[in-house]
Amino acid sequence: MAGGTKRLPRAIREQQMLDAAVEVFSRKGFHDTSMDAIAAKAKISKPMLYLYYGSKDELFRACIQREGIRFIESVAPAGDPRLTPHEQLRTALEGFLGFVDRNRRSWQVIYRQAIGQQAFATEIENAREQVIELTAKLLESSAKYAEPGTNFDIVAVAVIGAGEAIADRLASGQIEVAEAVDLLDDLAWRGLAGRKKAE
């Protein structure tokens, strides 16, 4: 359709299609988005879009998978063993909330749109479980501050739940990244440390 895109390598063209799809899905929602609208945004023909992605469901799933990978990559630096446990936690929070701030449309697709679609629950849950697992490990690495018998998986679930709620506020412009990071840092680190940290 657009002469300049005909010779693009397949991988680049796929990314352009996904970029267009994320933008349209984030604005219109899954049900109200048409393949015509995505093809128009990507400046390609609808038959070409169907050649790469056989259905709207398949395209939406590809969006979730790509954005989920980007999301995980944004918090991965927190695993650097050279950082202290608190630095690791804060790096994870900065990566998470920084991702949301830079990719507000991705957040819309991953959490607001996809979470309400039963067909995509597995993809969302897989990405979420990876983040929970990483958070639990970071919290457990600070176990010397924690109360004996602390269930780090449950604490991680609570922190991630709070993080998602704050990320929604961030994506809608109600809070700044630095303030959001400080808020979650207090919730996770000081809450876990309890009285022992203050001593």
N, CA and C atoms as a LAMMPS dump frame, in Angstrom:
ITEM: TIMESTEP
0
ITEM: NUMBER OF ATOMS
597
ITEM: BOX BOUNDS ff ff ff
-5.0000000000000000e+02 5.0000000000000000e+02
-5.0000000000000000e+02 5.0000000000000000e+02
-5.0000000000000000e+02 5.0000000000000000e+02
ITEM: ATOMS id mol type element x y z
1 1 1 N 0.837 -1.193 0
2 1 2 C 0 0 0
3 1 3 C 0.876 1.249 0
4 2 1 N 1.728 1.367 1.014
5 2 2 C 2.669 2.48 1.029
6 2 3 C 3.967 2 0.426
7 3 1 N 4.388 2.626 -0.663
8 3 2 C 5.535 2.154 -1.412
9 3 3 C 6.788 2.004 -0.575
10 4 1 N 6.974 2.882 0.415
11 4 2 C 8.188 2.846 1.216
12 4 3 C 8.274 1.663 2.154
13 5 1 N 7.155 0.943 2.365
14 5 2 C 7.19 -0.152 3.322
15 5 3 C 7.316 -1.514 2.647
16 6 1 N 7.218 -1.575 1.318
17 6 2 C 7.16 -2.865 0.644
18 6 3 C 8.416 -3.687 0.802
19 7 1 N 9.574 -3.05 0.916
20 7 2 C 10.821 -3.789 0.979
21 7 3 C 11.373 -3.922 2.393
22 8 1 N 10.598 -3.551 3.368
23 8 2 C 11.053 -3.665 4.744
24 8 3 C 11.218 -5.133 5.124
25 9 1 N 12.246 -5.455 5.913
26 9 2 C 12.386 -6.826 6.42
27 9 3 C 11.165 -7.2 7.241
28 10 1 N 10.851 -8.469 7.251
29 10 2 C 9.655 -8.952 7.935
30 10 3 C 9.638 -8.531 9.411
31 11 1 N 10.765 -8.669 10.089
32 11 2 C 10.806 -8.36 11.521
33 11 3 C 10.464 -6.898 11.792
34 12 1 N 10.972 -6.011 10.94
35 12 2 C 10.682 -4.577 11.118
36 12 3 C 9.216 -4.292 10.836
37 13 1 N 8.71 -4.901 9.789
38 13 2 C 7.303 -4.686 9.45
39 13 3 C 6.392 -5.196 10.576
40 14 1 N 6.745 -6.334 11.153
41 14 2 C 5.948 -6.875 12.259
42 14 3 C 5.912 -5.889 13.427
43 15 1 N 7.073 -5.298 13.73
44 15 2 C 7.115 -4.339 14.835
45 15 3 C 6.264 -3.111 14.538
46 16 1 N 6.263 -2.672 13.299
47 16 2 C 5.43 -1.525 12.924
48 16 3 C 3.945 -1.854 13.072
49 17 1 N 3.584 -3.074 12.701
50 17 2 C 2.192 -3.5 12.866
51 17 3 C 1.812 -3.54 14.346
52 18 1 N 2.717 -4.074 15.161
53 18 2 C 2.438 -4.144 16.59
54 18 3 C 2.375 -2.749 17.211
55 19 1 N 3.253 -1.859 16.786
56 19 2 C 3.198 -0.466 17.275
57 19 3 C 1.838 0.153 16.973
58 20 1 N 1.385 -0.035 15.742
59 20 2 C 0.09 0.518 15.336
60 20 3 C -1.041 -0.124 16.14
61 21 1 N -0.952 -1.434 16.32
62 21 2 C -2.008 -2.155 17.038
63 21 3 C -2.089 -1.699 18.489
64 22 1 N -0.945 -1.552 19.157
65 22 2 C -0.937 -1.113 20.554
66 22 3 C -1.603 0.256 20.673
67 23 1 N -1.292 1.145 19.753
68 23 2 C -1.878 2.485 19.816
69 23 3 C -3.392 2.439 19.635
70 24 1 N -3.847 1.681 18.638
71 24 2 C -5.292 1.637 18.368
72 24 3 C -6.033 0.895 19.479
73 25 1 N -5.504 -0.229 19.923
74 25 2 C -6.141 -0.967 21.021
75 25 3 C -6.23 -0.107 22.276
76 26 1 N -5.19 0.656 22.564
77 26 2 C -5.185 1.46 23.785
78 26 3 C -6.231 2.571 23.734
79 27 1 N -6.492 3.073 22.553
80 27 2 C -7.473 4.162 22.408
81 27 3 C -8.895 3.651 22.336
82 28 1 N -9.106 2.565 21.592
83 28 2 C -10.472 2.123 21.305
84 28 3 C -10.924 0.911 22.114
85 29 1 N -9.969 0.211 22.727
86 29 2 C -10.33 -1.016 23.41
87 29 3 C -10.372 -2.184 22.439
88 30 1 N -10.31 -3.375 22.981
89 30 2 C -10.238 -4.57 22.135
90 30 3 C -11.469 -4.714 21.235
91 31 1 N -12.655 -4.646 21.829
92 31 2 C -13.882 -4.924 21.07
93 31 3 C -14.164 -3.888 19.99
94 32 1 N -13.827 -2.638 20.252
95 32 2 C -14.138 -1.575 19.293
96 32 3 C -13.03 -1.336 18.272
97 33 1 N -11.96 -2.09 18.362
98 33 2 C -10.868 -1.954 17.395
99 33 3 C -11.104 -2.897 16.212
100 34 1 N -10.921 -2.364 15.019
101 34 2 C -11.052 -3.188 13.811
102 34 3 C -9.686 -3.392 13.178
103 35 1 N -9.559 -4.48 12.434
104 35 2 C -8.327 -4.732 11.696
105 35 3 C -8.127 -3.642 10.643
106 36 1 N -9.223 -3.096 10.125
107 36 2 C -9.126 -1.988 9.153
108 36 3 C -8.405 -0.797 9.78
109 37 1 N -8.785 -0.457 11.019
110 37 2 C -8.187 0.699 11.689
111 37 3 C -6.7 0.475 11.943
112 38 1 N -6.337 -0.753 12.331
113 38 2 C -4.928 -1.049 12.591
114 38 3 C -4.133 -1.02 11.295
115 39 1 N -4.686 -1.593 10.231
116 39 2 C -4.005 -1.579 8.93
117 39 3 C -3.787 -0.144 8.458
118 40 1 N -4.807 0.693 8.641
119 40 2 C -4.686 2.092 8.228
120 40 3 C -3.603 2.8 9.035
121 41 1 N -3.571 2.539 10.341
122 41 2 C -2.556 3.166 11.198
123 41 3 C -1.152 2.712 10.811
124 42 1 N -1.034 1.434 10.438
125 42 2 C 0.27 0.882 10.058
126 42 3 C 0.64 1.207 8.61
127 43 1 N -0.305 1.819 7.874
128 43 2 C -0.094 2.173 6.46
129 43 3 C 0.192 0.94 5.597
130 44 1 N -0.606 -0.105 5.839
131 44 2 C -0.519 -1.315 5.03
132 44 3 C -1.937 -1.731 4.664
133 45 1 N -2.051 -2.711 3.778
134 45 2 C -3.375 -3.204 3.414
135 45 3 C -3.877 -4.187 4.472
136 46 1 N -5.19 -4.312 4.58
137 46 2 C -5.738 -5.277 5.536
138 46 3 C -5.338 -6.71 5.193
139 47 1 N -5.319 -7.104 3.893
140 47 2 C -4.85 -8.459 3.58
141 47 3 C -3.422 -8.728 4.06
142 48 1 N -2.562 -7.713 3.988
143 48 2 C -1.19 -7.912 4.48
144 48 3 C -1.178 -8.104 5.983
145 49 1 N -2.006 -7.344 6.695
146 49 2 C -2.092 -7.499 8.146
147 49 3 C -2.54 -8.914 8.499
148 50 1 N -3.541 -9.419 7.767
149 50 2 C -4.028 -10.778 8.014
150 50 3 C -2.989 -11.83 7.625
151 51 1 N -2.131 -11.506 6.679
152 51 2 C -1.066 -12.431 6.287
153 51 3 C -0.099 -12.649 7.45
154 52 1 N 0.164 -11.578 8.206
155 52 2 C 1.08 -11.67 9.336
156 52 3 C 0.378 -12.157 10.601
157 53 1 N -0.817 -11.676 10.804
158 53 2 C -1.605 -12.029 11.999
159 53 3 C -2.989 -12.434 11.535
160 54 1 N -3.3 -13.713 11.697
161 54 2 C -4.504 -14.278 11.097
162 54 3 C -5.827 -13.799 11.653
163 55 1 N -5.807 -13.16 12.811
164 55 2 C -7.052 -12.675 13.418
165 55 3 C -6.732 -11.546 14.386
166 56 1 N -7.77 -10.852 14.807
167 56 2 C -7.585 -9.786 15.787
168 56 3 C -7.093 -10.367 17.109
169 57 1 N -7.613 -11.534 17.481
170 57 2 C -7.146 -12.188 18.707
171 57 3 C -5.652 -12.476 18.639
172 58 1 N -5.2 -13.006 17.523
173 58 2 C -3.784 -13.339 17.361
174 58 3 C -2.92 -12.079 17.438
175 59 1 N -3.385 -11.011 16.839
176 59 2 C -2.642 -9.747 16.864
177 59 3 C -2.591 -9.177 18.276
178 60 1 N -3.704 -9.226 18.97
179 60 2 C -3.751 -8.715 20.339
180 60 3 C -2.829 -9.528 21.245
181 61 1 N -2.839 -10.852 21.064
182 61 2 C -1.961 -11.721 21.852
183 61 3 C -0.493 -11.38 21.588
184 62 1 N -0.159 -11.112 20.331
185 62 2 C 1.22 -10.737 19.986
186 62 3 C 1.602 -9.424 20.66
187 63 1 N 0.657 -8.492 20.743
188 63 2 C 0.906 -7.222 21.437
189 63 3 C 1.192 -7.474 22.912
190 64 1 N 0.379 -8.298 23.548
191 64 2 C 0.556 -8.593 24.968
192 64 3 C 1.921 -9.225 25.21
193 65 1 N 2.275 -10.185 24.355
194 65 2 C 3.551 -10.884 24.533
195 65 3 C 4.73 -9.937 24.373
196 66 1 N 4.692 -9.088 23.344
197 66 2 C 5.801 -8.165 23.14
198 66 3 C 5.908 -7.163 24.277
199 67 1 N 4.783 -6.565 24.658
200 67 2 C 4.826 -5.561 25.718
201 67 3 C 5.191 -6.196 27.052
202 68 1 N 4.761 -7.431 27.257
203 68 2 C 5.12 -8.141 28.479
204 68 3 C 6.621 -8.365 28.577
205 69 1 N 7.24 -8.729 27.462
206 69 2 C 8.693 -8.918 27.425
207 69 3 C 9.402 -7.603 27.717
208 70 1 N 8.934 -6.528 27.111
209 70 2 C 9.54 -5.215 27.363
210 70 3 C 9.406 -4.815 28.825
211 71 1 N 8.276 -5.146 29.392
212 71 2 C 8.026 -4.831 30.797
213 71 3 C 8.999 -5.59 31.699
214 72 1 N 9.161 -6.893 31.45
215 72 2 C 10.087 -7.705 32.235
216 72 3 C 11.513 -7.18 32.075
217 73 1 N 11.879 -6.82 30.852
218 73 2 C 13.229 -6.296 30.6
219 73 3 C 13.483 -5.002 31.366
220 74 1 N 12.431 -4.226 31.577
221 74 2 C 12.6 -2.939 32.265
222 74 3 C 12.937 -3.117 33.742
223 75 1 N 12.527 -4.224 34.339
224 75 2 C 12.836 -4.444 35.76
225 75 3 C 14.016 -5.391 35.957
226 76 1 N 14.514 -5.991 34.878
227 76 2 C 15.609 -6.954 34.979
228 76 3 C 16.879 -6.399 35.621
229 77 1 N 17.25 -5.104 35.392
230 77 2 C 18.475 -4.586 36.026
231 77 3 C 18.477 -4.698 37.543
232 78 1 N 17.314 -4.874 38.142
233 78 2 C 17.238 -5.004 39.599
234 78 3 C 17.914 -6.287 40.087
235 79 1 N 18.134 -7.225 39.192
236 79 2 C 18.782 -8.473 39.575
237 79 3 C 20.294 -8.383 39.685
238 80 1 N 20.855 -7.204 39.487
239 80 2 C 22.306 -7.019 39.561
240 80 3 C 22.798 -7.335 40.979
241 81 1 N 23.619 -8.387 41.132
242 81 2 C 24.056 -8.79 42.48
243 81 3 C 24.965 -7.778 43.161
244 82 1 N 25.476 -6.811 42.411
245 82 2 C 26.338 -5.788 43.008
246 82 3 C 25.54 -4.762 43.803
247 83 1 N 24.227 -4.737 43.6
248 83 2 C 23.377 -3.795 44.327
249 83 3 C 22.997 -4.366 45.682
250 84 1 N 22.79 -3.488 46.64
251 84 2 C 22.261 -3.927 47.934
252 84 3 C 20.798 -4.317 47.738
253 85 1 N 20.226 -5.087 48.681
254 85 2 C 18.811 -5.445 48.549
255 85 3 C 17.899 -4.236 48.359
256 86 1 N 18.166 -3.166 49.126
257 86 2 C 17.32 -1.98 48.991
258 86 3 C 17.507 -1.335 47.622
259 87 1 N 18.732 -1.29 47.136
260 87 2 C 18.997 -0.737 45.8
261 87 3 C 18.321 -1.58 44.723
262 88 1 N 18.333 -2.896 44.919
263 88 2 C 17.671 -3.777 43.958
264 88 3 C 16.169 -3.498 43.909
265 89 1 N 15.578 -3.38 45.088
266 89 2 C 14.143 -3.096 45.156
267 89 3 C 13.821 -1.769 44.493
268 90 1 N 14.597 -0.758 44.819
269 90 2 C 14.325 0.57 44.248
270 90 3 C 14.553 0.573 42.74
271 91 1 N 15.562 -0.147 42.263
272 91 2 C 15.812 -0.253 40.824
273 91 3 C 14.636 -0.928 40.128
274 92 1 N 14.081 -1.958 40.774
275 92 2 C 12.915 -2.633 40.202
276 92 3 C 11.724 -1.684 40.111
277 93 1 N 11.501 -0.913 41.17
278 93 2 C 10.388 0.04 41.177
279 93 3 C 10.58 1.12 40.107
280 94 1 N 11.808 1.606 39.994
281 94 2 C 12.096 2.629 38.984
282 94 3 C 11.917 2.058 37.573
283 95 1 N 12.336 0.804 37.378
284 95 2 C 12.158 0.174 36.074
285 95 3 C 10.696 -0.022 35.736
286 96 1 N 9.937 -0.521 36.702
287 96 2 C 8.511 -0.768 36.522
288 96 3 C 7.748 0.517 36.225
289 97 1 N 7.892 1.495 37.111
290 97 2 C 7.129 2.731 36.953
291 97 3 C 7.651 3.583 35.803
292 98 1 N 8.954 3.5 35.552
293 98 2 C 9.506 4.197 34.388
294 98 3 C 8.953 3.633 33.098
295 99 1 N 8.801 2.303 33.044
296 99 2 C 8.202 1.669 31.869
297 99 3 C 6.787 2.19 31.646
298 100 1 N 6.002 2.215 32.708
299 100 2 C 4.619 2.684 32.589
300 100 3 C 4.577 4.129 32.099
301 101 1 N 5.455 4.962 32.662
302 101 2 C 5.47 6.379 32.289
303 101 3 C 5.857 6.561 30.819
304 102 1 N 6.817 5.788 30.345
305 102 2 C 7.283 5.92 28.952
306 102 3 C 6.385 5.21 27.959
307 103 1 N 5.608 4.242 28.447
308 103 2 C 4.804 3.394 27.56
309 103 3 C 3.366 3.316 28.058
310 104 1 N 2.749 4.461 28.175
311 104 2 C 1.398 4.49 28.748
312 104 3 C 0.396 3.702 27.918
313 105 1 N 0.586 3.707 26.593
314 105 2 C -0.317 2.919 25.75
315 105 3 C -0.114 1.431 25.977
316 106 1 N 1.136 1.023 26.16
317 106 2 C 1.415 -0.384 26.449
318 106 3 C 0.735 -0.804 27.743
319 107 1 N 0.811 0.054 28.747
320 107 2 C 0.171 -0.258 30.026
321 107 3 C -1.335 -0.401 29.844
322 108 1 N -1.912 0.479 29.023
323 108 2 C -3.344 0.381 28.734
324 108 3 C -3.678 -0.981 28.137
325 109 1 N -2.854 -1.423 27.189
326 109 2 C -3.121 -2.698 26.517
327 109 3 C -2.897 -3.864 27.467
328 110 1 N -1.766 -3.847 28.174
329 110 2 C -1.41 -4.987 29.024
330 110 3 C -2.386 -5.154 30.183
331 111 1 N -2.711 -4.066 30.858
332 111 2 C -3.488 -4.193 32.09
333 111 3 C -4.945 -3.771 31.983
334 112 1 N -5.221 -2.686 31.326
335 112 2 C -6.615 -2.243 31.308
336 112 3 C -7.44 -2.986 30.27
337 113 1 N -6.863 -3.228 29.1
338 113 2 C -7.611 -3.919 28.053
339 113 3 C -7.539 -5.435 28.227
340 114 1 N -6.305 -5.957 28.302
341 114 2 C -6.133 -7.405 28.293
342 114 3 C -6.672 -8.086 29.537
343 115 1 N -6.571 -7.428 30.679
344 115 2 C -6.967 -8.081 31.924
345 115 3 C -8.462 -8.402 31.948
346 116 1 N -9.226 -7.678 31.16
347 116 2 C -10.662 -7.935 31.098
348 116 3 C -11.072 -8.944 30.039
349 117 1 N -10.093 -9.488 29.331
350 117 2 C -10.381 -10.447 28.261
351 117 3 C -9.962 -11.845 28.7
352 118 1 N -10.936 -12.712 28.951
353 118 2 C -10.659 -14.054 29.447
354 118 3 C -9.72 -14.829 28.522
355 119 1 N -9.842 -14.583 27.224
356 119 2 C -9.045 -15.32 26.249
357 119 3 C -7.546 -15.062 26.408
358 120 1 N -7.188 -13.941 27.051
359 120 2 C -5.778 -13.574 27.165
360 120 3 C -5.279 -13.646 28.6
361 121 1 N -6.07 -14.261 29.465
362 121 2 C -5.722 -14.31 30.889
363 121 3 C -4.388 -15.006 31.134
364 122 1 N -4.103 -16.053 30.366
365 122 2 C -2.855 -16.802 30.57
366 122 3 C -1.636 -15.936 30.321
367 123 1 N -1.655 -15.171 29.217
368 123 2 C -0.522 -14.312 28.901
369 123 3 C -0.289 -13.274 30
370 124 1 N -1.36 -12.666 30.468
371 124 2 C -1.242 -11.641 31.504
372 124 3 C -0.734 -12.258 32.8
373 125 1 N -1.285 -13.407 33.161
374 125 2 C -0.893 -14.057 34.41
375 125 3 C 0.565 -14.49 34.378
376 126 1 N 1.027 -14.978 33.224
377 126 2 C 2.426 -15.393 33.105
378 126 3 C 3.376 -14.221 33.337
379 127 1 N 3.086 -13.087 32.699
380 127 2 C 3.931 -11.901 32.868
381 127 3 C 3.885 -11.422 34.318
382 128 1 N 2.696 -11.43 34.894
383 128 2 C 2.535 -10.954 36.272
384 128 3 C 3.28 -11.856 37.25
385 129 1 N 3.207 -13.173 37.032
386 129 2 C 3.89 -14.118 37.921
387 129 3 C 5.399 -13.936 37.871
388 130 1 N 5.939 -13.608 36.715
389 130 2 C 7.379 -13.362 36.613
390 130 3 C 7.79 -12.162 37.456
391 131 1 N 6.963 -11.124 37.415
392 131 2 C 7.267 -9.922 38.201
393 131 3 C 7.121 -10.21 39.696
394 132 1 N 6.094 -10.961 40.063
395 132 2 C 5.895 -11.328 41.465
396 132 3 C 7.068 -12.167 41.969
397 133 1 N 7.52 -13.116 41.143
398 133 2 C 8.649 -13.966 41.531
399 133 3 C 9.914 -13.133 41.748
400 134 1 N 10.166 -12.206 40.836
401 134 2 C 11.335 -11.341 40.972
402 134 3 C 11.228 -10.499 42.239
403 135 1 N 10.049 -9.931 42.482
404 135 2 C 9.85 -9.088 43.663
405 135 3 C 10.029 -9.892 44.944
406 136 1 N 9.496 -11.108 44.971
407 136 2 C 9.635 -11.961 46.155
408 136 3 C 11.1 -12.25 46.451
409 137 1 N 11.876 -12.499 45.408
410 137 2 C 13.306 -12.766 45.598
411 137 3 C 14.025 -11.538 46.145
412 138 1 N 13.667 -10.369 45.631
413 138 2 C 14.279 -9.138 46.131
414 138 3 C 13.941 -8.917 47.601
415 139 1 N 12.699 -9.171 47.947
416 139 2 C 12.279 -8.981 49.335
417 139 3 C 12.942 -10.009 50.251
418 140 1 N 13.038 -11.236 49.765
419 140 2 C 13.652 -12.291 50.584
420 140 3 C 15.134 -12.024 50.818
421 141 1 N 15.775 -11.363 49.85
422 141 2 C 17.193 -11.053 50.016
423 141 3 C 17.413 -10.063 51.153
424 142 1 N 16.343 -9.417 51.584
425 142 2 C 16.441 -8.505 52.731
426 142 3 C 15.866 -9.159 53.983
427 143 1 N 15.91 -10.493 54.013
428 143 2 C 15.25 -11.239 55.09
429 143 3 C 15.773 -10.897 56.477
430 144 1 N 16.985 -10.403 56.561
431 144 2 C 17.523 -10.066 57.894
432 144 3 C 16.713 -8.971 58.565
433 145 1 N 15.951 -8.2 57.752
434 145 2 C 15.119 -7.148 58.326
435 145 3 C 13.683 -7.61 58.589
436 146 1 N 13.336 -8.753 58.022
437 146 2 C 11.935 -9.174 58.051
438 146 3 C 11.6 -9.933 59.331
439 147 1 N 10.323 -9.933 59.668
440 147 2 C 9.857 -10.731 60.786
441 147 3 C 10.043 -12.208 60.454
442 148 1 N 10.378 -13.051 61.434
443 148 2 C 10.516 -14.496 61.177
444 148 3 C 9.223 -15.068 60.604
445 149 1 N 9.378 -15.965 59.628
446 149 2 C 8.211 -16.61 59.024
447 149 3 C 7.504 -15.775 57.974
448 150 1 N 8.094 -14.666 57.561
449 150 2 C 7.473 -13.817 56.545
450 150 3 C 7.25 -14.603 55.246
451 151 1 N 6.05 -14.52 54.704
452 151 2 C 5.724 -15.155 53.419
453 151 3 C 6.01 -14.138 52.32
454 152 1 N 7.187 -14.26 51.703
455 152 2 C 7.62 -13.25 50.745
456 152 3 C 6.777 -13.255 49.469
457 153 1 N 6.241 -14.414 49.102
458 153 2 C 5.376 -14.463 47.917
459 153 3 C 4.13 -13.612 48.129
460 154 1 N 3.523 -13.73 49.317
461 154 2 C 2.315 -12.951 49.609
462 154 3 C 2.644 -11.465 49.714
463 155 1 N 3.778 -11.141 50.332
464 155 2 C 4.189 -9.732 50.41
465 155 3 C 4.395 -9.178 49.002
466 156 1 N 5.017 -9.991 48.121
467 156 2 C 5.245 -9.561 46.739
468 156 3 C 3.924 -9.314 46.017
469 157 1 N 2.946 -10.189 46.24
470 157 2 C 1.621 -10.006 45.626
471 157 3 C 1.011 -8.681 46.082
472 158 1 N 1.144 -8.38 47.366
473 158 2 C 0.594 -7.126 47.9
474 158 3 C 1.298 -5.91 47.295
475 159 1 N 2.629 -6.006 47.184
476 159 2 C 3.398 -4.886 46.627
477 159 3 C 3.04 -4.676 45.155
478 160 1 N 2.948 -5.781 44.399
479 160 2 C 2.612 -5.676 42.974
480 160 3 C 1.19 -5.141 42.795
481 161 1 N 0.27 -5.592 43.633
482 161 2 C -1.103 -5.076 43.55
483 161 3 C -1.151 -3.576 43.78
484 162 1 N -0.436 -3.131 44.807
485 162 2 C -0.355 -1.691 45.065
486 162 3 C 0.34 -0.982 43.907
487 163 1 N 1.387 -1.626 43.388
488 163 2 C 2.122 -1.036 42.269
489 163 3 C 1.259 -0.851 41.039
490 164 1 N 0.415 -1.83 40.761
491 164 2 C -0.482 -1.725 39.596
492 164 3 C -1.48 -0.587 39.773
493 165 1 N -1.997 -0.445 40.998
494 165 2 C -2.946 0.644 41.258
495 165 3 C -2.264 2.006 41.1
496 166 1 N -1.054 2.122 41.619
497 166 2 C -0.313 3.375 41.484
498 166 3 C 0.069 3.621 40.031
499 167 1 N 0.426 2.534 39.315
500 167 2 C 0.78 2.673 37.895
501 167 3 C -0.402 3.201 37.083
502 168 1 N -1.614 2.804 37.452
503 168 2 C -2.794 3.352 36.779
504 168 3 C -2.87 4.868 36.97
505 169 1 N -2.586 5.319 38.196
506 169 2 C -2.587 6.763 38.466
507 169 3 C -1.471 7.452 37.667
508 170 1 N -0.331 6.789 37.589
509 170 2 C 0.798 7.34 36.839
510 170 3 C 0.456 7.463 35.36
511 171 1 N -0.142 6.423 34.813
512 171 2 C -0.482 6.419 33.388
513 171 3 C -1.503 7.484 33.036
514 172 1 N -2.332 7.849 34.012
515 172 2 C -3.338 8.883 33.756
516 172 3 C -2.869 10.27 34.18
517 173 1 N -1.594 10.379 34.59
518 173 2 C -1.024 11.679 34.911
519 173 3 C -1.348 12.215 36.284
520 174 1 N -1.83 11.351 37.196
521 174 2 C -2.214 11.82 38.53
522 174 3 C -1.058 11.835 39.526
523 175 1 N 0.073 11.214 39.148
524 175 2 C 1.22 11.158 40.039
525 175 3 C 2.486 11.1 39.19
526 176 1 N 3.583 11.621 39.712
527 176 2 C 4.859 11.603 38.997
528 176 3 C 5.646 10.346 39.364
529 177 1 N 6.586 9.968 38.493
530 177 2 C 7.359 8.745 38.69
531 177 3 C 8.091 8.755 40.034
532 178 1 N 8.819 9.832 40.325
533 178 2 C 9.626 9.884 41.55
534 178 3 C 8.757 9.716 42.789
535 179 1 N 7.604 10.38 42.794
536 179 2 C 6.696 10.273 43.941
537 179 3 C 6.153 8.855 44.07
538 180 1 N 5.823 8.243 42.92
539 180 2 C 5.294 6.883 42.92
540 180 3 C 6.335 5.891 43.424
541 181 1 N 7.595 6.068 42.995
542 181 2 C 8.678 5.183 43.446
543 181 3 C 8.85 5.29 44.955
544 182 1 N 8.883 6.514 45.464
545 182 2 C 9.053 6.72 46.907
546 182 3 C 7.911 6.076 47.689
547 183 1 N 6.706 6.211 47.176
548 183 2 C 5.536 5.662 47.855
549 183 3 C 5.625 4.148 47.96
550 184 1 N 5.961 3.479 46.85
551 184 2 C 6.054 2.024 46.863
552 184 3 C 7.277 1.543 47.641
553 185 1 N 8.338 2.321 47.585
554 185 2 C 9.542 1.987 48.347
555 185 3 C 9.21 1.953 49.834
556 186 1 N 8.506 2.972 50.297
557 186 2 C 8.084 3.019 51.697
558 186 3 C 7.209 1.815 52.049
559 187 1 N 6.265 1.535 51.18
560 187 2 C 5.316 0.449 51.427
561 187 3 C 6.032 -0.889 51.532
562 188 1 N 6.918 -1.159 50.583
563 188 2 C 7.574 -2.458 50.523
564 188 3 C 8.713 -2.587 51.531
565 189 1 N 9.643 -1.653 51.481
566 189 2 C 10.859 -1.803 52.282
567 189 3 C 10.628 -1.521 53.762
568 190 1 N 10.053 -0.369 54.059
569 190 2 C 9.847 -0.033 55.475
570 190 3 C 8.782 -0.903 56.107
571 191 1 N 7.774 -1.251 55.311
572 191 2 C 6.741 -2.122 55.835
573 191 3 C 7.294 -3.499 56.175
574 192 1 N 8.18 -4.004 55.322
575 192 2 C 8.78 -5.314 55.561
576 192 3 C 9.732 -5.259 56.754
577 193 1 N 10.492 -4.153 56.841
578 193 2 C 11.474 -4.021 57.912
579 193 3 C 10.812 -3.873 59.285
580 194 1 N 9.674 -3.184 59.29
581 194 2 C 8.951 -2.981 60.548
582 194 3 C 9.797 -2.282 61.587
583 195 1 N 9.652 -2.708 62.823
584 195 2 C 10.379 -2.063 63.921
585 195 3 C 11.877 -2.326 63.847
586 196 1 N 12.26 -3.455 63.259
587 196 2 C 13.673 -3.847 63.287
588 196 3 C 14.544 -2.865 62.54
589 197 1 N 13.997 -2.303 61.473
590 197 2 C 14.811 -1.352 60.698
591 197 3 C 15.015 -0.062 61.475
592 198 1 N 14.036 0.302 62.253
593 198 2 C 14.111 1.56 62.982
594 198 3 C 15.098 1.493 64.151
595 199 1 N 15.399 0.248 64.588
596 199 2 C 16.275 0.118 65.741
597 199 3 C 17.714 0.472 65.408
